[in-house]
Amino acid sequence: MTVTRDPTPYDSLLDVGDTLCGDLALMLRIELNKLEPGHVVKVIARDPAAPQDLPAWCELTGNALLRIEPPAYWIQRKKD
């Protein structure tokens, strides 16, 4: 079920708090693998490096970073 109260709809919410990059990337990969291609996860990440790490991770993995509004990031699972 897509959440629509937010201006950018999402299918899943992942709040990782202040988890560091390595663990954040692993948690995000696990969450995205639960979703269908094209679905969106809204990530809440308070790690100070997240504004640099998440865009780089998306570029490396081919997943789309739809929106950045720290501490929130909307990431769309790549369409295999």
N, CA, C and O atoms as a MOPAC input file, in Angstrom:
PM7 MOZYME 1SCF
protein

 N      0.84700 1    -1.17400 1     0.00000 1
 C      0.00000 1     0.00000 1     0.00000 1
 C      0.89300 1     1.23800 1     0.00000 1
 O      1.80200 1     1.34900 1     0.82300 1
 N      0.64400 1     2.14800 1    -0.90000 1
 C      1.43100 1     3.36500 1    -0.99800 1
 C      0.90400 1     4.40500 1    -0.02200 1
 O     -0.30500 1     4.61700 1     0.07300 1
 N      1.80100 1     5.04800 1     0.69600 1
 C      1.44300 1     6.11800 1     1.61500 1
 C      1.35100 1     7.39700 1     0.80000 1
 O      2.28100 1     7.71700 1     0.05900 1
 N      0.25200 1     8.13800 1     0.91900 1
 C      0.05600 1     9.30300 1     0.06100 1
 C      0.01900 1    10.63200 1     0.80500 1
 O     -0.10700 1    11.67500 1     0.16400 1
 N      0.12400 1    10.63700 1     2.11800 1
 C      0.11000 1    11.90000 1     2.85900 1
 C      1.34500 1    12.73500 1     2.54400 1
 O      1.30200 1    13.96300 1     2.61700 1
 N      2.41100 1    12.09200 1     2.20600 1
 C      3.67300 1    12.74000 1     1.90300 1
 C      3.64300 1    13.21800 1     0.45100 1
 O      3.05600 1    12.53700 1    -0.38900 1
 N      4.25300 1    14.36300 1     0.11900 1
 C      4.26200 1    14.82200 1    -1.26600 1
 C      4.95900 1    13.85100 1    -2.22300 1
 O      4.66200 1    13.84800 1    -3.41700 1
 N      5.86700 1    13.03900 1    -1.72100 1
 C      6.50000 1    12.00100 1    -2.53100 1
 C      6.04100 1    10.66100 1    -1.98300 1
 O      6.46900 1    10.25700 1    -0.90200 1
 N      5.16300 1     9.95700 1    -2.72300 1
 C      4.63700 1     8.69000 1    -2.21900 1
 C      5.73800 1     7.65800 1    -2.01700 1
 O      6.75300 1     7.67500 1    -2.71400 1
 N      5.53300 1     6.76700 1    -1.06600 1
 C      6.49300 1     5.70700 1    -0.82200 1
 C      5.76100 1     4.45100 1    -0.38100 1
 O      4.63100 1     4.50300 1     0.10500 1
 N      6.42900 1     3.32800 1    -0.56100 1
 C      5.83000 1     2.03600 1    -0.27100 1
 C      6.32600 1     1.43600 1     1.03400 1
 O      5.69600 1     0.53600 1     1.59000 1
 N      7.45800 1     1.93500 1     1.52500 1
 C      8.06100 1     1.39900 1     2.73800 1
 C      8.80600 1     2.52200 1     3.44900 1
 O      9.29600 1     3.45400 1     2.81100 1
 N      8.88700 1     2.42800 1     4.76700 1
 C      9.62400 1     3.40500 1     5.56900 1
 C     10.71800 1     2.67500 1     6.32700 1
 O     10.46300 1     1.67700 1     7.00100 1
 N     11.95000 1     3.18600 1     6.20900 1
 C     13.09700 1     2.59500 1     6.89400 1
 C     13.76500 1     3.68700 1     7.71800 1
 O     14.41200 1     4.57700 1     7.16600 1
 N     13.61000 1     3.62200 1     9.02900 1
 C     14.24400 1     4.59300 1     9.92300 1
 C     15.47900 1     3.92600 1    10.52000 1
 O     15.37500 1     3.02500 1    11.35200 1
 N     16.65300 1     4.38900 1    10.07700 1
 C     17.90500 1     3.78600 1    10.53600 1
 C     18.59400 1     4.63000 1    11.59400 1
 O     19.68600 1     4.28600 1    12.04500 1
 N     17.97400 1     5.72800 1    11.99500 1
 C     18.54300 1     6.57700 1    13.04100 1
 C     19.90700 1     7.10400 1    12.65300 1
 O     20.07200 1     7.67000 1    11.57300 1
 N     20.89400 1     6.92400 1    13.52900 1
 C     22.24200 1     7.42900 1    13.25400 1
 C     23.19600 1     6.31100 1    12.83900 1
 O     24.40600 1     6.41300 1    13.04100 1
 N     22.64400 1     5.24000 1    12.25900 1
 C     23.44300 1     4.11300 1    11.77400 1
 C     24.46400 1     4.61400 1    10.75100 1
 O     24.14700 1     5.45400 1     9.90900 1
 N     25.68500 1     4.09500 1    10.83100 1
 C     26.75100 1     4.52100 1     9.92100 1
 C     26.62000 1     3.85900 1     8.55800 1
 O     25.85900 1     2.90800 1     8.38100 1
 N     27.37400 1     4.37900 1     7.60200 1
 C     27.26600 1     4.04200 1     6.19300 1
 C     27.23000 1     2.54800 1     5.88400 1
 O     26.33200 1     2.09600 1     5.17500 1
 N     28.17200 1     1.78000 1     6.39200 1
 C     28.22600 1     0.35900 1     6.07000 1
 C     26.96600 1    -0.38200 1     6.46200 1
 O     26.40500 1    -1.13100 1     5.66200 1
 N     26.52200 1    -0.17800 1     7.68700 1
 C     25.29600 1    -0.82700 1     8.15000 1
 C     24.07200 1    -0.24500 1     7.45300 1
 O     23.12800 1    -0.97200 1     7.14500 1
 N     24.08300 1     1.04900 1     7.20600 1
 C     22.97900 1     1.69400 1     6.50400 1
 C     22.80700 1     1.08200 1     5.12000 1
 O     21.68700 1     0.76300 1     4.72300 1
 N     23.89900 1     0.91600 1     4.38400 1
 C     23.83500 1     0.34300 1     3.03800 1
 C     23.26800 1    -1.07600 1     3.07800 1
 O     22.45800 1    -1.44200 1     2.22700 1
 N     23.68300 1    -1.86900 1     4.05100 1
 C     23.18700 1    -3.23000 1     4.18000 1
 C     21.69600 1    -3.23700 1     4.50200 1
 O     20.93300 1    -3.98600 1     3.89200 1
 N     21.28100 1    -2.41700 1     5.44700 1
 C     19.86700 1    -2.34300 1     5.82600 1
 C     19.01000 1    -1.87300 1     4.65000 1
 O     17.91000 1    -2.38100 1     4.43300 1
 N     19.52000 1    -0.90400 1     3.89800 1
 C     18.78500 1    -0.37700 1     2.75300 1
 C     18.65500 1    -1.44300 1     1.66100 1
 O     17.58900 1    -1.59200 1     1.06400 1
 N     19.73000 1    -2.18000 1     1.40100 1
 C     19.67800 1    -3.24300 1     0.38800 1
 C     18.63800 1    -4.29800 1     0.77700 1
 O     17.86200 1    -4.75000 1    -0.06600 1
 N     18.62500 1    -4.68300 1     2.04000 1
 C     17.65900 1    -5.68200 1     2.51100 1
 C     16.23400 1    -5.15700 1     2.32600 1
 O     15.35600 1    -5.88600 1     1.86400 1
 N     16.00700 1    -3.89900 1     2.68700 1
 C     14.66500 1    -3.31400 1     2.56300 1
 C     14.23700 1    -3.22500 1     1.09800 1
 O     13.09900 1    -3.56300 1     0.76900 1
 N     15.13300 1    -2.77600 1     0.21700 1
 C     14.78800 1    -2.66600 1    -1.20000 1
 C     14.49600 1    -4.03300 1    -1.80600 1
 O     13.63500 1    -4.15300 1    -2.67700 1
 N     15.20400 1    -5.06100 1    -1.35400 1
 C     14.96900 1    -6.40800 1    -1.88100 1
 C     13.59000 1    -6.94000 1    -1.51400 1
 O     13.09300 1    -7.86100 1    -2.16200 1
 N     12.97100 1    -6.38000 1    -0.49400 1
 C     11.61700 1    -6.76900 1    -0.10900 1
 C     10.57200 1    -6.16000 1    -1.05300 1
 O      9.43900 1    -6.63500 1    -1.12700 1
 N     10.96500 1    -5.11100 1    -1.76500 1
 C     10.03300 1    -4.35800 1    -2.60000 1
 C     10.08100 1    -4.81500 1    -4.04700 1
 O     11.06900 1    -5.39300 1    -4.50200 1
 N      9.00300 1    -4.54800 1    -4.75600 1
 C      8.94400 1    -4.79400 1    -6.19200 1
 C      9.76500 1    -3.72500 1    -6.91100 1
 O      9.89100 1    -2.61000 1    -6.40400 1
 N     10.32700 1    -4.04000 1    -8.08400 1
 C     11.02400 1    -3.01200 1    -8.87000 1
 C     10.11100 1    -1.80800 1    -9.11100 1
 O      8.92800 1    -1.96100 1    -9.41600 1
 N     10.67600 1    -0.62400 1    -8.97100 1
 C      9.91400 1     0.61000 1    -9.15200 1
 C      9.28200 1     1.14800 1    -7.88500 1
 O      8.84700 1     2.30000 1    -7.86000 1
 N      9.21800 1     0.34200 1    -6.82200 1
 C      8.65600 1     0.82100 1    -5.56200 1
 C      9.67400 1     1.69200 1    -4.83300 1
 O     10.87200 1     1.64100 1    -5.10900 1
 N      9.17100 1     2.48800 1    -3.90200 1
 C      9.98200 1     3.50700 1    -3.23600 1
 C     10.05300 1     3.25700 1    -1.74000 1
 O      9.05300 1     2.93700 1    -1.09900 1
 N     11.25700 1     3.40900 1    -1.19600 1
 C     11.44900 1     3.37400 1     0.24600 1
 C     11.84400 1     4.78700 1     0.70000 1
 O     12.69200 1     5.43700 1     0.09100 1
 N     11.21500 1     5.23400 1     1.76900 1
 C     11.59600 1     6.49900 1     2.39600 1
 C     12.53000 1     6.13100 1     3.54300 1
 O     12.14600 1     5.41500 1     4.46900 1
 N     13.75400 1     6.62800 1     3.46800 1
 C     14.77200 1     6.33700 1     4.47300 1
 C     14.93500 1     7.55000 1     5.37700 1
 O     15.07000 1     8.67600 1     4.89900 1
 N     14.92100 1     7.32000 1     6.66700 1
 C     15.24000 1     8.35500 1     7.64200 1
 C     16.63100 1     8.01100 1     8.17700 1
 O     16.80800 1     6.99900 1     8.85500 1
 N     17.61200 1     8.85400 1     7.87000 1
 C     19.00100 1     8.59400 1     8.25400 1
 C     19.60700 1     9.86200 1     8.83800 1
 O     19.67900 1    10.89100 1     8.16700 1
 N     20.03900 1     9.78300 1    10.08000 1
 C     20.57800 1    10.95100 1    10.78000 1
 C     22.10000 1    10.97400 1    10.85700 1
 O     22.67200 1    11.86000 1    11.49300 1
 N     22.75700 1    10.02000 1    10.22300 1
 C     24.21800 1    10.02000 1    10.15600 1
 C     24.65200 1    11.26300 1     9.37900 1
 O     24.13200 1    11.50100 1     8.28900 1
 N     25.58500 1    12.06300 1     9.90000 1
 C     26.01200 1    13.28300 1     9.20800 1
 C     26.55000 1    13.03400 1     7.79400 1
 O     26.53900 1    13.94400 1     6.96500 1
 N     27.01500 1    11.83100 1     7.51300 1
 C     27.55600 1    11.51500 1     6.18600 1
 C     26.47100 1    11.07100 1     5.19400 1
 O     26.75500 1    10.93900 1     4.00400 1
 N     25.26200 1    10.84200 1     5.65000 1
 C     24.19800 1    10.32500 1     4.78400 1
 C     23.94800 1    11.20200 1     3.54500 1
 O     23.71800 1    10.64400 1     2.47100 1
 N     23.98000 1    12.54100 1     3.63300 1
 C     23.74500 1    13.34200 1     2.42800 1
 C     24.76600 1    13.09000 1     1.30800 1
 O     24.47100 1    13.34700 1     0.14000 1
 N     25.93700 1    12.60000 1     1.64400 1
 C     26.92500 1    12.24200 1     0.62400 1
 C     26.86200 1    10.74300 1     0.31100 1
 O     26.98400 1    10.34300 1    -0.84700 1
 N     26.67300 1     9.92700 1     1.33500 1
 C     26.72800 1     8.47500 1     1.16600 1
 C     25.54600 1     7.91900 1     0.37100 1
 O     25.73700 1     7.08000 1    -0.50900 1
 N     24.33800 1     8.37100 1     0.66900 1
 C     23.17900 1     7.79400 1    -0.00900 1
 C     23.15400 1     8.10300 1    -1.50500 1
 O     22.88000 1     7.19400 1    -2.28900 1
 N     23.42400 1     9.33100 1    -1.94500 1
 C     23.48400 1     9.55600 1    -3.39900 1
 C     24.57200 1     8.71100 1    -4.07400 1
 O     24.35600 1     8.19400 1    -5.17000 1
 N     25.72100 1     8.56900 1    -3.44100 1
 C     26.79900 1     7.75200 1    -4.01600 1
 C     26.37200 1     6.29200 1    -4.08600 1
 O     26.63000 1     5.62700 1    -5.08900 1
 N     25.72800 1     5.78000 1    -3.04400 1
 C     25.26700 1     4.39800 1    -3.03100 1
 C     24.24700 1     4.16500 1    -4.14400 1
 O     24.29000 1     3.14500 1    -4.83000 1
 N     23.33300 1     5.11500 1    -4.31600 1
 C     22.32300 1     4.98000 1    -5.37100 1
 C     22.98200 1     4.95400 1    -6.75000 1
 O     22.60100 1     4.15900 1    -7.60900 1
 N     23.95400 1     5.80900 1    -6.95500 1
 C     24.64400 1     5.83500 1    -8.23800 1
 C     25.36400 1     4.50300 1    -8.49700 1
 O     25.32800 1     3.98500 1    -9.61300 1
 N     26.00300 1     3.96400 1    -7.48800 1
 C     26.72100 1     2.69000 1    -7.63600 1
 C     25.79100 1     1.50400 1    -7.88400 1
 O     26.13600 1     0.58700 1    -8.63000 1
 N     24.62300 1     1.52200 1    -7.26600 1
 C     23.71800 1     0.36900 1    -7.34600 1
 C     22.67800 1     0.48500 1    -8.44800 1
 O     22.04000 1    -0.50900 1    -8.79500 1
 N     22.49200 1     1.68100 1    -9.00800 1
 C     21.49900 1     1.86100 1   -10.06000 1
 C     20.10000 1     2.14500 1    -9.55700 1
 O     19.16100 1     2.21600 1   -10.35000 1
 N     19.94400 1     2.31000 1    -8.24700 1
 C     18.65400 1     2.69900 1    -7.68700 1
 C     18.52500 1     4.21400 1    -7.79300 1
 O     19.52500 1     4.93100 1    -7.74000 1
 N     17.29500 1     4.70000 1    -7.94200 1
 C     17.07600 1     6.12900 1    -8.17400 1
 C     16.83200 1     6.86900 1    -6.86300 1
 O     15.98200 1     6.47700 1    -6.06500 1
 N     17.58200 1     7.93300 1    -6.65500 1
 C     17.34700 1     8.82000 1    -5.51800 1
 C     16.36600 1     9.88300 1    -5.99800 1
 O     16.72900 1    10.77200 1    -6.76900 1
 N     15.12700 1     9.78600 1    -5.53800 1
 C     14.06400 1    10.65300 1    -6.03400 1
 C     14.03000 1    12.01200 1    -5.36000 1
 O     13.69800 1    13.02200 1    -5.98000 1
 N     14.37800 1    12.02100 1    -4.08200 1
 C     14.24300 1    13.26600 1    -3.31300 1
 C     15.14300 1    13.19500 1    -2.09500 1
 O     15.29700 1    12.14200 1    -1.47600 1
 N     15.73700 1    14.33700 1    -1.76000 1
 C     16.55300 1    14.46100 1    -0.55200 1
 C     15.99500 1    15.61600 1     0.25700 1
 O     15.87800 1    16.73800 1    -0.23500 1
 N     15.65800 1    15.32900 1     1.49000 1
 C     15.20600 1    16.34600 1     2.43400 1
 C     15.67400 1    15.88600 1     3.81300 1
 O     14.86900 1    15.45400 1     4.63800 1
 N     17.01900 1    15.98400 1     4.06200 1
 C     17.58500 1    15.41900 1     5.29100 1
 C     16.75700 1    15.74900 1     6.52800 1
 O     16.35600 1    16.89400 1     6.73500 1
 N     16.51100 1    14.74000 1     7.33600 1
 C     17.09700 1    13.39900 1     7.33100 1
 C     16.33800 1    12.39100 1     6.47600 1
 O     16.55200 1    11.19000 1     6.63800 1
 N     15.45300 1    12.83000 1     5.56500 1
 C     14.65500 1    11.89600 1     4.76100 1
 C     15.18800 1    11.81000 1     3.33000 1
 O     15.60400 1    12.80300 1     2.73300 1
 N     15.15600 1    10.57600 1     2.80400 1
 C     15.63000 1    10.28700 1     1.44500 1
 C     14.64700 1     9.29600 1     0.82000 1
 O     14.30200 1     8.29100 1     1.44200 1
 N     14.19700 1     9.57100 1    -0.40000 1
 C     13.28000 1     8.69800 1    -1.09900 1
 C     14.06200 1     7.98000 1    -2.19300 1
 O     14.61200 1     8.61700 1    -3.09100 1
 N     14.11000 1     6.65900 1    -2.11300 1
 C     14.91000 1     5.85900 1    -3.04100 1
 C     13.99800 1     4.85000 1    -3.73100 1
 O     13.25700 1     4.11000 1    -3.08500 1
 N     14.07200 1     4.84200 1    -5.06000 1
 C     13.25500 1     3.92800 1    -5.86300 1
 C     14.08300 1     2.72100 1    -6.28000 1
 O     15.18100 1     2.85500 1    -6.81900 1
 N     13.53400 1     1.54700 1    -6.01900 1
 C     14.24100 1     0.32300 1    -6.42300 1
 C     14.35600 1     0.28700 1    -7.93200 1
 O     13.40000 1     0.57700 1    -8.65000 1
 N     15.54400 1    -0.07500 1    -8.40500 1
 C     15.75000 1    -0.10500 1    -9.84700 1
 C     14.81000 1    -1.11900 1   -10.48600 1
 O     14.41600 1    -2.11900 1    -9.88500 1
 N     14.47700 1    -0.81300 1   -11.71400 1
 C     13.58100 1    -1.68700 1   -12.48500 1
 C     14.45300 1    -2.68700 1   -13.21400 1
 O     14.95400 1    -2.42500 1   -14.30700 1
 N     14.62400 1    -3.85000 1   -12.57900 1
 C     15.53500 1    -4.89900 1   -13.06000 1
 C     15.53700 1    -5.06200 1   -14.51700 1
 O     16.25900 1    -5.91000 1   -15.04200 1

